[in-house]
């Protein structure tokens, strides 16, 4: 789902399993070099198929948390890095996404309001100029340090992203808006990592857009997979 939003979309089993292992790795319960259980053991422990386990371990590997050694198994990476992965990240609430990345205290605050659509928002969402739309501002901190802020917009008849078939993301280093700069406490002139998201239905209708800002150096890499279905 859009970074920071929480629409209670059902979380796939492989995302849940990967998240649990991510928390244990980042929390130090599973130290670098430790071998993970076999596919069969993880499948049995979670009541899922080998295919689900494979997808979970592939997600952990794409996040830089584990490494696969042929004929030996899967091991915790020596130096786990912070990697932001889509669209799996969109299927988790922000609280869980950030908790998967850190063993520090995460706090997420949301403010929701209805606003009249500007010319740009009306064109993007296919609504009349001035029509009421939903605007959600989400702010996240890690041990009190700001790590993310997002603005999400959607028509009032859209409840969540379950109607979206595709996610488009544009990632760039750019100057933040004044509101985002103030929240992230950036030095004037400093760039942030910006992610512009468009959630698109099968009929090409854009049902939600979101603009997310992170401190520029928070993630080592961004991994993106296209389809949401």
VMD Tcl script that draws the C-alpha trace (Angstrom):
set ca {
  {0.00 0.00 0.00}
  {1.15 3.59 -0.25}
  {3.99 4.26 2.13}
  {2.56 4.98 5.54}
  {-1.08 4.19 4.84}
  {-2.98 1.42 6.58}
  {-5.94 0.00 4.68}
  {-5.96 -3.48 6.27}
  {-5.32 -5.29 2.97}
  {-4.71 -9.01 3.58}
  {-0.98 -9.68 3.92}
  {0.36 -12.55 1.78}
  {1.89 -15.42 3.73}
  {5.33 -15.00 2.15}
  {5.42 -11.32 3.18}
  {4.46 -12.26 6.74}
  {7.13 -14.98 6.96}
  {9.81 -12.73 5.47}
  {8.85 -9.97 7.89}
  {9.19 -12.26 10.90}
  {12.66 -13.36 9.82}
  {13.64 -9.77 9.02}
  {12.77 -8.66 12.54}
  {14.72 -11.56 14.07}
  {17.77 -10.80 11.91}
  {17.76 -7.05 12.54}
  {17.13 -7.64 16.24}
  {20.19 -9.89 16.51}
  {18.28 -13.07 17.38}
  {19.63 -14.59 14.15}
  {23.28 -13.47 13.96}
  {25.35 -13.09 10.76}
  {26.41 -16.43 9.33}
  {23.66 -18.42 11.03}
  {21.93 -20.97 8.81}
  {18.17 -20.71 8.45}
  {15.95 -23.80 8.72}
  {15.34 -25.79 5.54}
  {12.49 -25.02 3.15}
  {10.59 -28.01 4.50}
  {11.04 -26.96 8.13}
  {9.91 -23.38 7.47}
  {6.95 -24.67 5.47}
  {5.91 -27.02 8.28}
  {6.34 -24.36 10.97}
  {4.11 -21.92 9.07}
  {1.64 -24.30 7.45}
  {2.49 -23.19 3.92}
  {3.85 -24.70 0.71}
  {7.47 -24.79 -0.45}
  {6.54 -22.20 -3.09}
  {5.51 -19.72 -0.38}
  {8.75 -20.37 1.50}
  {10.77 -19.85 -1.67}
  {9.11 -16.46 -2.27}
  {9.74 -15.44 1.35}
  {13.44 -16.33 1.14}
  {13.76 -14.59 -2.23}
  {12.30 -11.46 -0.64}
  {14.77 -11.67 2.25}
  {17.61 -12.11 -0.24}
  {16.47 -9.10 -2.28}
  {16.50 -7.10 0.96}
  {20.13 -8.08 1.53}
  {19.31 -9.96 4.74}
  {20.26 -13.49 3.69}
  {22.49 -15.23 1.16}
  {21.99 -18.57 -0.54}
  {24.86 -21.06 -0.77}
  {24.31 -23.81 -3.31}
  {23.89 -27.27 -1.81}
  {24.35 -25.86 1.70}
  {21.34 -23.67 2.41}
  {20.39 -20.10 3.28}
  {22.45 -18.05 5.74}
  {22.05 -14.68 7.45}
  {24.08 -12.08 5.55}
  {27.29 -10.84 7.15}
  {26.28 -7.19 6.83}
  {22.52 -6.82 6.45}
  {21.62 -3.66 4.54}
  {18.44 -1.61 4.46}
  {16.72 -2.24 1.13}
  {13.26 -0.98 0.26}
  {11.30 -3.58 -1.75}
  {8.08 -2.96 -3.74}
  {5.36 -4.00 -4.10}
  {5.74 -6.23 -1.02}
  {6.20 -3.11 1.08}
  {2.81 -1.83 -0.09}
  {1.14 -4.93 1.38}
  {2.22 -4.08 4.92}
  {1.17 -1.31 7.28}
  {3.91 1.28 7.75}
  {4.39 0.22 11.37}
  {5.25 -3.31 10.32}
  {7.44 -2.26 7.38}
  {9.65 -0.06 9.53}
  {9.68 -2.56 12.41}
  {10.99 -5.15 9.96}
  {13.92 -2.82 9.29}
  {14.83 -1.88 12.84}
  {14.90 -3.03 16.44}
  {14.33 0.54 17.59}
  {11.03 2.11 18.61}
  {8.85 3.00 15.62}
  {6.04 5.52 15.82}
  {3.67 6.32 12.96}
  {1.21 9.21 13.00}
  {-1.53 9.81 10.43}
  {-3.67 12.84 9.72}
  {-6.67 12.48 7.41}
  {-8.73 15.25 5.86}
  {-10.95 15.96 2.88}
  {-9.68 18.64 0.54}
  {-10.83 20.11 -2.80}
  {-8.89 18.64 -5.73}
  {-6.43 21.04 -7.32}
  {-6.02 21.10 -11.10}
  {-3.11 18.63 -10.94}
  {-4.82 16.27 -8.49}
  {-8.10 16.39 -10.41}
  {-6.33 15.48 -13.65}
  {-4.35 12.70 -11.99}
  {-7.34 11.11 -10.25}
  {-9.94 11.76 -12.96}
  {-12.23 13.87 -10.78}
  {-13.64 17.39 -11.33}
  {-11.54 20.31 -10.16}
  {-12.70 21.24 -6.66}
  {-14.24 17.82 -5.95}
  {-13.63 16.53 -2.43}
  {-10.85 13.95 -2.18}
  {-9.13 12.21 0.72}
  {-5.68 13.39 1.81}
  {-3.61 11.37 4.29}
  {-0.35 12.68 5.74}
  {1.76 9.97 7.38}
  {4.84 10.67 9.49}
  {7.18 8.01 10.87}
  {9.95 8.20 13.44}
  {12.60 5.74 14.66}
  {13.51 6.37 18.30}
  {12.21 9.91 17.82}
  {14.22 10.52 14.64}
  {12.10 11.35 11.57}
  {12.54 8.70 8.85}
  {9.58 9.16 6.49}
  {6.74 11.45 5.51}
  {4.14 10.92 2.80}
  {1.12 12.61 1.21}
  {-1.50 10.24 -0.21}
  {-4.53 11.27 -2.27}
  {-7.53 9.21 -3.38}
  {-11.15 9.75 -4.52}
  {-13.70 9.37 -1.74}
  {-15.14 6.20 -3.31}
  {-11.77 4.40 -3.06}
  {-11.34 2.54 0.23}
  {-7.95 0.89 -0.28}
  {-5.60 -0.41 -2.99}
  {-7.38 -3.74 -3.40}
  {-8.78 -2.43 -6.68}
  {-5.32 -1.70 -8.08}
  {-3.70 -4.04 -10.60}
  {-0.48 -2.12 -11.12}
  {1.87 0.08 -9.18}
  {4.11 2.64 -10.87}
  {6.91 4.20 -8.86}
  {9.20 7.03 -9.84}
  {12.26 7.26 -7.57}
  {14.48 10.32 -7.57}
  {16.78 12.47 -5.48}
  {15.12 15.86 -5.26}
  {14.55 18.90 -3.10}
  {11.70 18.14 -0.67}
  {8.60 20.28 -0.29}
  {8.85 22.69 2.65}
  {6.57 20.48 4.76}
  {8.62 17.35 4.04}
  {11.88 19.22 4.63}
  {10.68 20.49 7.98}
  {9.62 17.03 9.14}
  {12.83 15.29 8.01}
  {14.93 18.15 9.43}
  {16.95 18.46 6.27}
  {19.52 21.19 5.83}
  {18.33 23.82 3.31}
  {19.43 22.71 -0.16}
  {19.83 19.03 0.81}
  {18.14 16.41 -1.36}
  {15.89 13.60 -0.12}
  {14.96 10.27 -1.64}
  {11.55 10.81 -3.23}
  {9.12 8.09 -4.32}
  {6.09 9.03 -6.42}
  {3.53 6.22 -6.54}
  {0.53 5.69 -8.81}
  {-1.86 2.82 -8.10}
  {-3.68 1.89 -11.30}
  {-6.76 -0.27 -11.89}
  {-7.16 -2.67 -14.83}
  {-9.18 -0.03 -16.71}
  {-6.24 2.41 -16.37}
  {-8.01 4.47 -13.72}
  {-5.60 5.90 -11.16}
  {-7.18 5.16 -7.81}
  {-4.49 6.54 -5.55}
  {-1.31 8.60 -5.72}
  {1.31 9.08 -3.05}
  {4.48 11.12 -2.60}
  {6.95 9.75 -0.07}
  {10.17 11.31 1.22}
  {12.99 9.59 3.11}
  {16.40 10.79 4.28}
  {18.56 10.33 1.19}
  {20.93 7.79 2.74}
  {18.41 5.60 4.55}
  {18.26 2.80 1.96}
  {21.16 1.13 0.20}
  {18.94 0.08 -2.70}
  {15.41 0.14 -4.04}
  {14.00 -3.06 -5.55}
  {10.81 -2.88 -7.59}
  {8.48 -5.56 -8.94}
  {5.60 -4.48 -11.15}
  {2.38 -6.47 -10.82}
  {0.15 -6.22 -7.75}
  {-1.99 -9.23 -8.71}
}
mol new
graphics top color blue
foreach p $ca { graphics top sphere $p radius 0.5 }
foreach p [lrange $ca 0 end-1] q [lrange $ca 1 end] { graphics top cylinder $p $q radius 0.2 }
display resetview
